[in-house]
Amino acid sequence: MVHTYKQRTDTSKVLFLSEVRLLDNSGTQIGKYSLAYDTTYALPGIQSKAKTFGGITMALLILL
C-alpha cells in the first residue's frame, strides 16, 4: 500500500491511501489499484466540527 499526506486548513496533515499494489508469492507486482480523491475543497482542520465522510466513501467506491 502506498500513502500520501494531504494538507488541512490548519497546517496539520491527514493520511490518504493512494495506491494498492498486488504482488505474487515472489514479490513481483502483478497489478495495482490507484485511488483518487475529490480535492475541490480544502480538508477541515483537525479541531473542526466538519466531517469528511465523502472522501472516505469515494475512496471505497473506487477501490471496489
Order of alpha helices (4+ residues) and beta strands (2+ residues): beta-beta-beta-alpha
